[in-house]
């Protein structure tokens, strides 16, 4: 495959962006990803298994930031340590203005394993994609059957000042239900497209970026989308 140097809606395929996951307002992980495609409908980014990254340095015995009440965390956020992305390869679809992303998950020999719907609030700051995780997610099998994930912990976090209100929780679940209906109908992004995606061979695994400068989620207004395409 030849290198694609087209300017894609203020972004070039292969451009490195930073996927920053925040839980309860605190940074959990920062992973470099590559831009695959960006249109007015949204963008696709590629995350490679084993990519050098940063993660929160948690107390001994704690495996995930979501298990620590935000009131018991350092006010300035946890320090970060160098690590590598431990999960498999994934292609992320981030629809413009939506409160979710859809992941195509790939296993050994790049076999498609299904989709994963991450419910989230997403804000773009230049090359940074800041993700405020909404805890509740959806697993979608290759045959498009689906199931909720983390319903109990989502309910436990509802009403906590660092997370979401009961009213917001209803909106989050409604967003998930809407995406699940797309899976049931077999419409994009669950129509079989991108299931055979392979990144270009010249895309090397991104290097670990500089230490994240924002361990706390930056205050913003409404969720934002990537820059819109330029007018012709």
C-alpha positions, -999 to 999 in steps of 0.1 A, spaced: 0 0 0 14 34 -9 16 61 16 -14 83 17 -5 120 21 -39 134 15 -50 161 39 -81 145 55 -103 172 71 -74 189 88 -56 156 94 -33 133 75 -38 95 76 -11 81 99 -10 113 119 -4 106 156 -30 116 181 -32 110 218 -61 90 233 -65 102 269 -88 82 291 -102 99 322 -122 82 349 -140 104 375 -120 134 362 -86 118 366 -62 105 339 -61 67 337 -42 62 305 -27 81 276 -20 61 244 -8 74 211 -30 63 182 -29 69 144 -55 87 124 -70 64 98 -98 86 83 -116 118 92 -148 131 76 -177 153 87 -193 122 102 -164 115 125 -130 98 126 -114 64 127 -82 59 147 -59 28 151 -45 16 184 -18 -10 182 -13 -36 209 19 -30 228 21 7 220 43 26 245 19 46 267 15 63 301 -8 50 329 -18 62 363 6 48 390 -20 33 414 -15 21 450 -3 -15 454 -32 -40 451 -54 -17 430 -57 -28 394 -79 0 380 -85 37 387 -122 32 385 -120 12 418 -107 42 437 -133 67 449 -123 101 435 -126 116 470 -97 93 480 -74 102 452 -47 129 452 -63 163 444 -37 168 416 -42 133 402 -20 103 403 15 104 389 20 84 357 44 56 348 56 43 315 39 11 302 26 -5 271 -10 -9 259 -19 -44 272 -50 -50 251 -53 -62 215 -53 -42 183 -84 -20 179 -99 3 153 -119 31 170 -148 49 153 -156 82 170 -187 97 155 -189 135 155 -209 149 183 -219 115 197 -214 103 233 -199 69 223 -172 53 203 -173 19 186 -142 -4 185 -135 -32 161 -115 -57 182 -88 -79 167 -71 -109 181 -42 -132 170 -33 -131 133 -56 -100 132 -88 -121 135 -119 -100 141 -133 -107 175 -163 -84 176 -172 -48 185 -171 -29 218 -192 2 224 -176 27 248 -200 52 262 -182 84 268 -179 122 266 -152 132 241 -135 165 237 -107 174 213 -78 196 222 -56 197 191 -39 163 189 -54 153 223 -86 132 224 -99 135 260 -123 108 269 -145 111 300 -155 75 305 -191 67 313 -184 33 328 -214 16 311 -204 -2 279 -217 -28 254 -201 -60 240 -212 -69 205 -203 -103 191 -195 -109 155 -231 -123 150 -243 -89 164 -258 -102 196 -250 -77 223 -250 -74 261 -244 -46 286 -211 -44 304 -205 -29 339 -241 -22 347 -235 -26 385 -206 -3 387 -224 22 365 -253 22 390 -229 26 419 -213 56 404 -246 73 395 -252 103 418 -215 107 428 -204 143 422 -174 132 402 -195 111 378 -231 117 366 -266 125 379 -295 101 377 -308 122 348 -275 120 330 -273 82 337 -306 79 318 -292 98 288 -261 76 289 -281 44 288 -304 58 261 -273 65 240 -262 29 245 -296 15 236 -296 36 204 -262 21 194 -274 -14 203 -303 -10 179 -278 -3 151 -261 -36 159 -295 -54 158 -303 -38 124 -268 -46 110 -263 -10 100 -230 9 101 -208 6 120 -221 -30 124 -225 -38 87 -193 -58 82 -173 -28 70 -138 -24 84 -137 -59 98 -108 -68 75 -89 -35 81 -51 -37 81 -30 -7 89 -4 2 62 29 -17 67 48 15 69 30 26 100 54 19 128 43 15 164 42 51 178 68 62 203 58 70 238 48 107 239 60 132 264 46 129 299 10 140 299 6 177 310 -30 173 321 -36 146 348 -70 161 355 -98 164 329 -98 199 315 -131 219 321 -150 224 289 -184 233 275 -202 209 252 -185 178 238 -165 186 207 -157 168 174 -126 167 153 -121 198 130 -147 198 102 -136 192 66 -124 222 47 -147 237 21 -138 229 -14 
